[in-house]
């Protein structure tokens, strides 16, 4: 199964990451609701290894995450 790809997620991941870094520095757990393609979860989890990043979505979308 090929992974879904969102061009918008690829474009906006770094600006979003800069905001998250300011707010999640003292956090340990994140639950992402509506993870969609999962691209943000993969990028953010790699950039913030101190976080346990849990992506979630509607069951029909989970195979792509």
N, CA, C, O and CB atoms as a CASP TS submission, in Angstrom:
PFRMAT TS
TARGET T0000
AUTHOR 0000-0000-0000
METHOD Language model
MODEL 1
PARENT N/A
ATOM      1  N   UNK     1       0.844  -1.179   0.000  1.00  0.00           N
ATOM      2  CA  UNK     1       0.000   0.000   0.000  1.00  0.00           C
ATOM      3  C   UNK     1       0.887   1.238   0.000  1.00  0.00           C
ATOM      4  O   UNK     1       1.789   1.359   0.829  1.00  0.00           O
ATOM      5  CB  UNK     1      -0.959   0.000   1.218  1.00  0.00           C
ATOM      6  N   UNK     2       0.636   2.145  -0.914  1.00  0.00           N
ATOM      7  CA  UNK     2       1.414   3.382  -0.951  1.00  0.00           C
ATOM      8  C   UNK     2       0.863   4.355   0.082  1.00  0.00           C
ATOM      9  O   UNK     2      -0.333   4.366   0.374  1.00  0.00           O
ATOM     10  CB  UNK     2       1.387   4.016  -2.370  1.00  0.00           C
ATOM     11  N   UNK     3       1.746   5.157   0.622  1.00  0.00           N
ATOM     12  CA  UNK     3       1.359   6.137   1.631  1.00  0.00           C
ATOM     13  C   UNK     3       0.721   7.344   0.952  1.00  0.00           C
ATOM     14  O   UNK     3       1.154   7.754  -0.124  1.00  0.00           O
ATOM     15  CB  UNK     3       2.582   6.570   2.477  1.00  0.00           C
ATOM     16  N   UNK     4      -0.312   7.915   1.581  1.00  0.00           N
ATOM     17  CA  UNK     4      -0.902   9.134   1.023  1.00  0.00           C
ATOM     18  C   UNK     4       0.085  10.290   1.121  1.00  0.00           C
ATOM     19  O   UNK     4       0.919  10.322   2.025  1.00  0.00           O
ATOM     20  CB  UNK     4      -2.215   9.489   1.751  1.00  0.00           C
ATOM     21  N   UNK     5      -0.007  11.225   0.205  1.00  0.00           N
ATOM     22  CA  UNK     5       0.887  12.383   0.193  1.00  0.00           C
ATOM     23  C   UNK     5       0.060  13.637  -0.020  1.00  0.00           C
ATOM     24  O   UNK     5      -0.786  13.697  -0.912  1.00  0.00           O
ATOM     25  CB  UNK     5       1.978  12.245  -0.910  1.00  0.00           C
ATOM     26  N   UNK     6       0.316  14.633   0.807  1.00  0.00           N
ATOM     27  CA  UNK     6      -0.359  15.920   0.683  1.00  0.00           C
ATOM     28  C   UNK     6       0.684  16.996   0.399  1.00  0.00           C
ATOM     29  O   UNK     6       1.527  17.265   1.255  1.00  0.00           O
ATOM     30  CB  UNK     6      -1.170  16.257   1.971  1.00  0.00           C
ATOM     31  N   UNK     7       0.650  17.618  -0.781  1.00  0.00           N
ATOM     32  CA  UNK     7       1.600  18.693  -1.070  1.00  0.00           C
ATOM     33  C   UNK     7       1.515  19.835  -0.055  1.00  0.00           C
ATOM     34  O   UNK     7       2.536  20.426   0.297  1.00  0.00           O
ATOM     35  CB  UNK     7       1.356  19.233  -2.467  1.00  0.00           C
ATOM     36  N   UNK     8       0.314  20.148   0.414  1.00  0.00           N
ATOM     37  CA  UNK     8       0.164  21.229   1.402  1.00  0.00           C
ATOM     38  C   UNK     8       0.888  20.883   2.700  1.00  0.00           C
ATOM     39  O   UNK     8       1.522  21.748   3.304  1.00  0.00           O
ATOM     40  CB  UNK     8      -1.330  21.500   1.687  1.00  0.00           C
ATOM     41  N   UNK     9       0.800  19.633   3.131  1.00  0.00           N
ATOM     42  CA  UNK     9       1.511  19.216   4.346  1.00  0.00           C
ATOM     43  C   UNK     9       3.018  19.347   4.170  1.00  0.00           C
ATOM     44  O   UNK     9       3.721  19.758   5.094  1.00  0.00           O
ATOM     45  CB  UNK     9       1.151  17.768   4.710  1.00  0.00           C
ATOM     46  N   UNK    10       3.506  19.004   3.005  1.00  0.00           N
ATOM     47  CA  UNK    10       4.940  19.123   2.739  1.00  0.00           C
ATOM     48  C   UNK    10       5.388  20.582   2.762  1.00  0.00           C
ATOM     49  O   UNK    10       6.500  20.884   3.197  1.00  0.00           O
ATOM     50  CB  UNK    10       5.285  18.491   1.388  1.00  0.00           C
ATOM     51  N   UNK    11       4.532  21.483   2.298  1.00  0.00           N
ATOM     52  CA  UNK    11       4.891  22.907   2.264  1.00  0.00           C
ATOM     53  C   UNK    11       4.818  23.571   3.634  1.00  0.00           C
ATOM     54  O   UNK    11       5.646  24.426   3.950  1.00  0.00           O
ATOM     55  CB  UNK    11       3.984  23.642   1.303  1.00  0.00           C
ATOM     56  N   UNK    12       3.840  23.191   4.451  1.00  0.00           N
ATOM     57  CA  UNK    12       3.637  23.944   5.689  1.00  0.00           C
ATOM     58  C   UNK    12       4.230  23.296   6.935  1.00  0.00           C
ATOM     59  O   UNK    12       4.101  23.851   8.026  1.00  0.00           O
ATOM     60  CB  UNK    12       2.186  24.147   5.902  1.00  0.00           C
ATOM     61  N   UNK    13       4.869  22.152   6.806  1.00  0.00           N
ATOM     62  CA  UNK    13       5.357  21.439   7.987  1.00  0.00           C
ATOM     63  C   UNK    13       6.423  22.212   8.758  1.00  0.00           C
ATOM     64  O   UNK    13       6.413  22.197   9.989  1.00  0.00           O
ATOM     65  CB  UNK    13       5.909  20.101   7.578  1.00  0.00           C
ATOM     66  N   UNK    14       7.331  22.877   8.077  1.00  0.00           N
ATOM     67  CA  UNK    14       8.390  23.597   8.795  1.00  0.00           C
ATOM     68  C   UNK    14       7.881  24.849   9.504  1.00  0.00           C
ATOM     69  O   UNK    14       8.275  25.081  10.647  1.00  0.00           O
ATOM     70  CB  UNK    14       9.493  23.979   7.834  1.00  0.00           C
ATOM     71  N   UNK    15       7.025  25.670   8.886  1.00  0.00           N
ATOM     72  CA  UNK    15       6.473  26.800   9.643  1.00  0.00           C
ATOM     73  C   UNK    15       5.662  26.348  10.867  1.00  0.00           C
ATOM     74  O   UNK    15       5.733  26.974  11.925  1.00  0.00           O
ATOM     75  CB  UNK    15       5.593  27.650   8.733  1.00  0.00           C
ATOM     76  N   UNK    16       4.900  25.273  10.721  1.00  0.00           N
ATOM     77  CA  UNK    16       4.142  24.757  11.863  1.00  0.00           C
ATOM     78  C   UNK    16       5.096  24.239  12.933  1.00  0.00           C
ATOM     79  O   UNK    16       4.881  24.472  14.123  1.00  0.00           O
ATOM     80  CB  UNK    16       3.174  23.637  11.419  1.00  0.00           C
ATOM     81  N   UNK    17       6.138  23.546  12.521  1.00  0.00           N
ATOM     82  CA  UNK    17       7.120  23.026  13.474  1.00  0.00           C
ATOM     83  C   UNK    17       7.726  24.141  14.312  1.00  0.00           C
ATOM     84  O   UNK    17       7.918  23.966  15.515  1.00  0.00           O
ATOM     85  CB  UNK    17       8.224  22.269  12.741  1.00  0.00           C
ATOM     86  N   UNK    18       8.029  25.267  13.716  1.00  0.00           N
ATOM     87  CA  UNK    18       8.622  26.376  14.470  1.00  0.00           C
ATOM     88  C   UNK    18       7.691  26.849  15.586  1.00  0.00           C
ATOM     89  O   UNK    18       8.158  27.199  16.669  1.00  0.00           O
ATOM     90  CB  UNK    18       8.948  27.545  13.529  1.00  0.00           C
ATOM     91  N   UNK    19       6.402  26.863  15.338  1.00  0.00           N
ATOM     92  CA  UNK    19       5.431  27.242  16.375  1.00  0.00           C
ATOM     93  C   UNK    19       5.361  26.159  17.452  1.00  0.00           C
ATOM     94  O   UNK    19       5.361  26.463  18.644  1.00  0.00           O
ATOM     95  CB  UNK    19       4.025  27.474  15.753  1.00  0.00           C
ATOM     96  N   UNK    20       5.304  24.905  17.029  1.00  0.00           N
ATOM     97  CA  UNK    20       5.217  23.812  17.998  1.00  0.00           C
ATOM     98  C   UNK    20       6.435  23.767  18.909  1.00  0.00           C
ATOM     99  O   UNK    20       6.303  23.501  20.104  1.00  0.00           O
ATOM    100  CB  UNK    20       5.065  22.482  17.279  1.00  0.00           C
ATOM    101  N   UNK    21       7.607  24.022  18.367  1.00  0.00           N
ATOM    102  CA  UNK    21       8.825  24.006  19.186  1.00  0.00           C
ATOM    103  C   UNK    21       8.746  25.025  20.320  1.00  0.00           C
ATOM    104  O   UNK    21       9.263  24.779  21.409  1.00  0.00           O
ATOM    105  CB  UNK    21      10.056  24.288  18.315  1.00  0.00           C
ATOM    106  N   UNK    22       8.113  26.149  20.077  1.00  0.00           N
ATOM    107  CA  UNK    22       7.973  27.179  21.117  1.00  0.00           C
ATOM    108  C   UNK    22       7.011  26.750  22.219  1.00  0.00           C
ATOM    109  O   UNK    22       7.156  27.163  23.369  1.00  0.00           O
ATOM    110  CB  UNK    22       7.493  28.491  20.499  1.00  0.00           C
ATOM    111  N   UNK    23       6.036  25.928  21.874  1.00  0.00           N
ATOM    112  CA  UNK    23       4.978  25.590  22.826  1.00  0.00           C
ATOM    113  C   UNK    23       5.080  24.184  23.419  1.00  0.00           C
ATOM    114  O   UNK    23       4.476  23.908  24.455  1.00  0.00           O
ATOM    115  CB  UNK    23       3.659  25.736  22.158  1.00  0.00           C
ATOM    116  N   UNK    24       5.830  23.302  22.780  1.00  0.00           N
ATOM    117  CA  UNK    24       5.867  21.907  23.226  1.00  0.00           C
ATOM    118  C   UNK    24       7.188  21.523  23.882  1.00  0.00           C
ATOM    119  O   UNK    24       7.431  20.339  24.120  1.00  0.00           O
ATOM    120  CB  UNK    24       5.608  20.993  22.058  1.00  0.00           C
ATOM    121  N   UNK    25       8.039  22.488  24.176  1.00  0.00           N
ATOM    122  CA  UNK    25       9.344  22.177  24.755  1.00  0.00           C
ATOM    123  C   UNK    25       9.283  21.465  26.089  1.00  0.00           C
ATOM    124  O   UNK    25      10.164  20.666  26.405  1.00  0.00           O
ATOM    125  CB  UNK    25      10.120  23.420  24.916  1.00  0.00           C
ATOM    126  N   UNK    26       8.251  21.743  26.881  1.00  0.00           N
ATOM    127  CA  UNK    26       8.136  21.121  28.200  1.00  0.00           C
ATOM    128  C   UNK    26       7.059  20.038  28.240  1.00  0.00           C
ATOM    129  O   UNK    26       6.659  19.607  29.321  1.00  0.00           O
ATOM    130  CB  UNK    26       7.837  22.178  29.245  1.00  0.00           C
ATOM    131  N   UNK    27       6.596  19.607  27.100  1.00  0.00           N
ATOM    132  CA  UNK    27       5.569  18.558  27.031  1.00  0.00           C
ATOM    133  C   UNK    27       6.226  17.208  26.768  1.00  0.00           C
ATOM    134  O   UNK    27       7.372  17.135  26.324  1.00  0.00           O
ATOM    135  CB  UNK    27       4.524  18.876  25.925  1.00  0.00           C
ATOM    136  N   UNK    28       5.488  16.152  27.046  1.00  0.00           N
ATOM    137  CA  UNK    28       6.003  14.800  26.818  1.00  0.00           C
ATOM    138  C   UNK    28       5.101  13.963  25.915  1.00  0.00           C
ATOM    139  O   UNK    28       5.561  13.008  25.289  1.00  0.00           O
ATOM    140  CB  UNK    28       6.184  14.094  28.140  1.00  0.00           C
ATOM    141  N   UNK    29       3.820  14.317  25.846  1.00  0.00           N
ATOM    142  CA  UNK    29       2.853  13.518  25.086  1.00  0.00           C
ATOM    143  C   UNK    29       1.994  14.431  24.220  1.00  0.00           C
ATOM    144  O   UNK    29       1.571  15.503  24.651  1.00  0.00           O
ATOM    145  CB  UNK    29       1.961  12.677  26.037  1.00  0.00           C
ATOM    146  N   UNK    30       1.746  13.984  22.993  1.00  0.00           N
ATOM    147  CA  UNK    30       0.876  14.718  22.075  1.00  0.00           C
ATOM    148  C   UNK    30      -0.093  13.723  21.449  1.00  0.00           C
ATOM    149  O   UNK    30       0.306  12.651  20.995  1.00  0.00           O
ATOM    150  CB  UNK    30       1.705  15.471  20.973  1.00  0.00           C
ATOM    151  N   UNK    31      -1.359  14.090  21.431  1.00  0.00           N
ATOM    152  CA  UNK    31      -2.368  13.332  20.704  1.00  0.00           C
ATOM    153  C   UNK    31      -2.839  14.212  19.557  1.00  0.00           C
ATOM    154  O   UNK    31      -3.483  15.238  19.774  1.00  0.00           O
ATOM    155  CB  UNK    31      -3.565  12.901  21.637  1.00  0.00           C
ATOM    156  N   UNK    32      -2.518  13.808  18.346  1.00  0.00           N
ATOM    157  CA  UNK    32      -2.935  14.554  17.155  1.00  0.00           C
ATOM    158  C   UNK    32      -4.256  13.968  16.660  1.00  0.00           C
ATOM    159  O   UNK    32      -4.322  12.802  16.271  1.00  0.00           O
ATOM    160  CB  UNK    32      -1.836  14.497  16.030  1.00  0.00           C
ATOM    161  N   UNK    33      -5.290  14.778  16.679  1.00  0.00           N
ATOM    162  CA  UNK    33      -6.616  14.362  16.220  1.00  0.00           C
ATOM    163  C   UNK    33      -6.754  14.755  14.750  1.00  0.00           C
ATOM    164  O   UNK    33      -6.501  15.902  14.383  1.00  0.00           O
ATOM    165  CB  UNK    33      -7.755  15.013  17.091  1.00  0.00           C
ATOM    166  N   UNK    34      -7.151  13.810  13.919  1.00  0.00           N
ATOM    167  CA  UNK    34      -7.319  14.099  12.492  1.00  0.00           C
ATOM    168  C   UNK    34      -5.983  14.195  11.781  1.00  0.00           C
ATOM    169  O   UNK    34      -5.711  15.185  11.102  1.00  0.00           O
ATOM    170  CB  UNK    34      -8.096  15.393  12.301  1.00  0.00           C
ATOM    171  N   UNK    35      -5.147  13.179  11.929  1.00  0.00           N
ATOM    172  CA  UNK    35      -3.786  13.209  11.398  1.00  0.00           C
ATOM    173  C   UNK    35      -3.715  13.146   9.875  1.00  0.00           C
ATOM    174  O   UNK    35      -2.665  13.422   9.295  1.00  0.00           O
ATOM    175  CB  UNK    35      -3.005  12.075  11.971  1.00  0.00           C
ATOM    176  N   UNK    36      -4.804  12.792   9.229  1.00  0.00           N
ATOM    177  CA  UNK    36      -4.810  12.776   7.765  1.00  0.00           C
ATOM    178  C   UNK    36      -3.759  11.849   7.193  1.00  0.00           C
ATOM    179  O   UNK    36      -3.751  10.654   7.487  1.00  0.00           O
ATOM    180  CB  UNK    36      -4.596  14.168   7.230  1.00  0.00           C
ATOM    181  N   UNK    37      -2.875  12.392   6.381  1.00  0.00           N
ATOM    182  CA  UNK    37      -1.854  11.582   5.717  1.00  0.00           C
ATOM    183  C   UNK    37      -0.784  11.081   6.678  1.00  0.00           C
ATOM    184  O   UNK    37      -0.054  10.147   6.348  1.00  0.00           O
ATOM    185  CB  UNK    37      -1.206  12.377   4.613  1.00  0.00           C
ATOM    186  N   UNK    38      -0.678  11.678   7.851  1.00  0.00           N
ATOM    187  CA  UNK    38       0.358  11.299   8.812  1.00  0.00           C
ATOM    188  C   UNK    38       1.692  11.979   8.577  1.00  0.00           C
ATOM    189  O   UNK    38       2.630  11.781   9.350  1.00  0.00           O
ATOM    190  CB  UNK    38       0.554   9.827   8.781  1.00  0.00           C
ATOM    191  N   UNK    39       1.796  12.781   7.519  1.00  0.00           N
ATOM    192  CA  UNK    39       3.066  13.440   7.197  1.00  0.00           C
ATOM    193  C   UNK    39       3.527  14.361   8.320  1.00  0.00           C
ATOM    194  O   UNK    39       4.707  14.369   8.669  1.00  0.00           O
ATOM    195  CB  UNK    39       2.934  14.234   5.903  1.00  0.00           C
ATOM    196  N   UNK    40       2.613  15.131   8.884  1.00  0.00           N
ATOM    197  CA  UNK    40       3.003  16.025   9.970  1.00  0.00           C
ATOM    198  C   UNK    40       3.487  15.222  11.168  1.00  0.00           C
ATOM    199  O   UNK    40       4.501  15.569  11.773  1.00  0.00           O
ATOM    200  CB  UNK    40       1.830  16.933  10.373  1.00  0.00           C
ATOM    201  N   UNK    41       2.780  14.155  11.519  1.00  0.00           N
ATOM    202  CA  UNK    41       3.176  13.338  12.665  1.00  0.00           C
ATOM    203  C   UNK    41       4.593  12.805  12.494  1.00  0.00           C
ATOM    204  O   UNK    41       5.390  12.850  13.431  1.00  0.00           O
ATOM    205  CB  UNK    41       2.197  12.176  12.858  1.00  0.00           C
ATOM    206  N   UNK    42       4.906  12.312  11.330  1.00  0.00           N
ATOM    207  CA  UNK    42       6.248  11.774  11.070  1.00  0.00           C
ATOM    208  C   UNK    42       7.298  12.874  11.193  1.00  0.00           C
ATOM    209  O   UNK    42       8.333  12.676  11.829  1.00  0.00           O
ATOM    210  CB  UNK    42       6.315  11.129   9.666  1.00  0.00           C
ATOM    211  N   UNK    43       7.040  14.013  10.597  1.00  0.00           N
ATOM    212  CA  UNK    43       8.000  15.123  10.612  1.00  0.00           C
ATOM    213  C   UNK    43       8.183  15.679  12.021  1.00  0.00           C
ATOM    214  O   UNK    43       9.312  15.883  12.468  1.00  0.00           O
ATOM    215  CB  UNK    43       7.540  16.240   9.666  1.00  0.00           C
ATOM    216  N   UNK    44       7.076  15.922  12.718  1.00  0.00           N
ATOM    217  CA  UNK    44       7.155  16.524  14.048  1.00  0.00           C
ATOM    218  C   UNK    44       7.772  15.560  15.056  1.00  0.00           C
ATOM    219  O   UNK    44       8.564  15.979  15.900  1.00  0.00           O
ATOM    220  CB  UNK    44       5.766  16.954  14.520  1.00  0.00           C
ATOM    221  N   UNK    45       7.425  14.283  14.981  1.00  0.00           N
ATOM    222  CA  UNK    45       7.990  13.304  15.915  1.00  0.00           C
ATOM    223  C   UNK    45       9.500  13.182  15.734  1.00  0.00           C
ATOM    224  O   UNK    45      10.231  13.036  16.714  1.00  0.00           O
ATOM    225  CB  UNK    45       7.325  11.932  15.723  1.00  0.00           C
ATOM    226  N   UNK    46       9.969  13.239  14.504  1.00  0.00           N
ATOM    227  CA  UNK    46      11.416  13.169  14.264  1.00  0.00           C
ATOM    228  C   UNK    46      12.127  14.418  14.771  1.00  0.00           C
ATOM    229  O   UNK    46      13.254  14.336  15.259  1.00  0.00           O
ATOM    230  CB  UNK    46      11.699  12.980  12.771  1.00  0.00           C
ATOM    231  N   UNK    47      11.480  15.564  14.660  1.00  0.00           N
ATOM    232  CA  UNK    47      12.097  16.828  15.073  1.00  0.00           C
ATOM    233  C   UNK    47      12.033  17.048  16.581  1.00  0.00           C
ATOM    234  O   UNK    47      12.818  17.824  17.126  1.00  0.00           O
ATOM    235  CB  UNK    47      11.425  17.984  14.365  1.00  0.00           C
ATOM    236  N   UNK    48      11.108  16.373  17.259  1.00  0.00           N
ATOM    237  CA  UNK    48      10.935  16.547  18.711  1.00  0.00           C
ATOM    238  C   UNK    48      10.949  15.172  19.380  1.00  0.00           C
ATOM    239  O   UNK    48       9.909  14.692  19.830  1.00  0.00           O
ATOM    240  CB  UNK    48       9.598  17.309  19.035  1.00  0.00           C
ATOM    241  N   UNK    49      12.122  14.536  19.447  1.00  0.00           N
ATOM    242  CA  UNK    49      12.192  13.152  19.931  1.00  0.00           C
ATOM    243  C   UNK    49      11.812  12.974  21.404  1.00  0.00           C
ATOM    244  O   UNK    49      11.567  11.847  21.833  1.00  0.00           O
ATOM    245  CB  UNK    49      13.575  12.629  19.724  1.00  0.00           C
ATOM    246  N   UNK    50      11.757  14.046  22.182  1.00  0.00           N
ATOM    247  CA  UNK    50      11.352  13.933  23.587  1.00  0.00           C
ATOM    248  C   UNK    50       9.843  13.730  23.733  1.00  0.00           C
ATOM    249  O   UNK    50       9.363  13.407  24.819  1.00  0.00           O
ATOM    250  CB  UNK    50      11.782  15.180  24.357  1.00  0.00           C
ATOM    251  N   UNK    51       9.095  13.918  22.643  1.00  0.00           N
ATOM    252  CA  UNK    51       7.645  13.758  22.674  1.00  0.00           C
ATOM    253  C   UNK    51       7.234  12.359  22.245  1.00  0.00           C
ATOM    254  O   UNK    51       7.840  11.764  21.355  1.00  0.00           O
ATOM    255  CB  UNK    51       6.978  14.793  21.779  1.00  0.00           C
ATOM    256  N   UNK    52       6.211  11.851  22.883  1.00  0.00           N
ATOM    257  CA  UNK    52       5.536  10.658  22.379  1.00  0.00           C
ATOM    258  C   UNK    52       4.371  11.169  21.547  1.00  0.00           C
ATOM    259  O   UNK    52       3.376  11.650  22.089  1.00  0.00           O
ATOM    260  CB  UNK    52       5.055   9.689  23.555  1.00  0.00           C
ATOM    261  N   UNK    53       4.496  11.062  20.226  1.00  0.00           N
ATOM    262  CA  UNK    53       3.506  11.623  19.308  1.00  0.00           C
ATOM    263  C   UNK    53       2.550  10.515  18.885  1.00  0.00           C
ATOM    264  O   UNK    53       2.969   9.530  18.276  1.00  0.00           O
ATOM    265  CB  UNK    53       4.192  12.274  18.064  1.00  0.00           C
ATOM    266  N   UNK    54       1.276  10.670  19.202  1.00  0.00           N
ATOM    267  CA  UNK    54       0.252   9.694  18.838  1.00  0.00           C
ATOM    268  C   UNK    54      -0.673  10.314  17.799  1.00  0.00           C
ATOM    269  O   UNK    54      -1.409  11.257  18.091  1.00  0.00           O
ATOM    270  CB  UNK    54      -0.551   9.228  20.088  1.00  0.00           C
ATOM    271  N   UNK    55      -0.630   9.777  16.589  1.00  0.00           N
ATOM    272  CA  UNK    55      -1.512  10.250  15.522  1.00  0.00           C
ATOM    273  C   UNK    55      -2.811   9.446  15.556  1.00  0.00           C
ATOM    274  O   UNK    55      -2.802   8.245  15.826  1.00  0.00           O
ATOM    275  CB  UNK    55      -0.820  10.127  14.126  1.00  0.00           C
ATOM    276  N   UNK    56      -3.914  10.115  15.283  1.00  0.00           N
ATOM    277  CA  UNK    56      -5.204   9.423  15.226  1.00  0.00           C
ATOM    278  C   UNK    56      -6.039  10.004  14.082  1.00  0.00           C
ATOM    279  O   UNK    56      -5.828  11.133  13.639  1.00  0.00           O
ATOM    280  CB  UNK    56      -5.967   9.546  16.585  1.00  0.00           C
ATOM    281  N   UNK    57      -6.968   9.211  13.636  1.00  0.00           N
ATOM    282  CA  UNK    57      -7.888   9.664  12.598  1.00  0.00           C
ATOM    283  C   UNK    57      -9.069   8.704  12.576  1.00  0.00           C
ATOM    284  O   UNK    57      -9.114   7.736  13.335  1.00  0.00           O
ATOM    285  CB  UNK    57      -7.185   9.737  11.194  1.00  0.00           C
ATOM    286  N   UNK    58     -10.001   8.978  11.717  1.00  0.00           N
ATOM    287  CA  UNK    58     -11.154   8.103  11.533  1.00  0.00           C
ATOM    288  C   UNK    58     -10.637   6.729  11.103  1.00  0.00           C
ATOM    289  O   UNK    58      -9.682   6.654  10.330  1.00  0.00           O
ATOM    290  CB  UNK    58     -12.161   8.693  10.473  1.00  0.00           C
ATOM    291  N   UNK    59     -11.245   5.640  11.587  1.00  0.00           N
ATOM    292  CA  UNK    59     -10.745   4.297  11.270  1.00  0.00           C
ATOM    293  C   UNK    59     -10.510   4.028   9.785  1.00  0.00           C
ATOM    294  O   UNK    59      -9.585   3.293   9.440  1.00  0.00           O
ATOM    295  CB  UNK    59     -11.701   3.288  11.788  1.00  0.00           C
ATOM    296  N   UNK    60     -11.313   4.597   8.909  1.00  0.00           N
ATOM    297  CA  UNK    60     -11.123   4.336   7.474  1.00  0.00           C
ATOM    298  C   UNK    60      -9.831   4.941   6.938  1.00  0.00           C
ATOM    299  O   UNK    60      -9.355   4.530   5.880  1.00  0.00           O
ATOM    300  CB  UNK    60     -12.301   4.881   6.685  1.00  0.00           C
ATOM    301  N   UNK    61      -9.250   5.914   7.650  1.00  0.00           N
ATOM    302  CA  UNK    61      -8.017   6.555   7.205  1.00  0.00           C
ATOM    303  C   UNK    61      -6.767   5.976   7.866  1.00  0.00           C
ATOM    304  O   UNK    61      -5.654   6.298   7.449  1.00  0.00           O
ATOM    305  CB  UNK    61      -8.090   8.031   7.477  1.00  0.00           C
ATOM    306  N   UNK    62      -6.921   5.133   8.880  1.00  0.00           N
ATOM    307  CA  UNK    62      -5.774   4.646   9.638  1.00  0.00           C
ATOM    308  C   UNK    62      -4.754   3.847   8.829  1.00  0.00           C
ATOM    309  O   UNK    62      -3.559   3.970   9.097  1.00  0.00           O
ATOM    310  CB  UNK    62      -6.256   3.811  10.751  1.00  0.00           C
ATOM    311  N   UNK    63      -5.164   3.032   7.852  1.00  0.00           N
ATOM    312  CA  UNK    63      -4.138   2.280   7.123  1.00  0.00           C
ATOM    313  C   UNK    63      -3.071   3.161   6.465  1.00  0.00           C
ATOM    314  O   UNK    63      -1.948   2.702   6.253  1.00  0.00           O
ATOM    315  CB  UNK    63      -4.793   1.435   6.071  1.00  0.00           C
ATOM    316  N   UNK    64      -3.394   4.391   6.143  1.00  0.00           N
ATOM    317  CA  UNK    64      -2.425   5.279   5.502  1.00  0.00           C
ATOM    318  C   UNK    64      -1.478   5.961   6.458  1.00  0.00           C
ATOM    319  O   UNK    64      -0.456   6.503   6.038  1.00  0.00           O
ATOM    320  CB  UNK    64      -3.137   6.307   4.725  1.00  0.00           C
ATOM    321  N   UNK    65      -1.804   5.942   7.752  1.00  0.00           N
ATOM    322  CA  UNK    65      -0.954   6.643   8.728  1.00  0.00           C
ATOM    323  C   UNK    65       0.237   5.777   9.074  1.00  0.00           C
ATOM    324  O   UNK    65       1.078   6.177   9.878  1.00  0.00           O
ATOM    325  CB  UNK    65      -1.748   7.004  10.011  1.00  0.00           C
TER
END
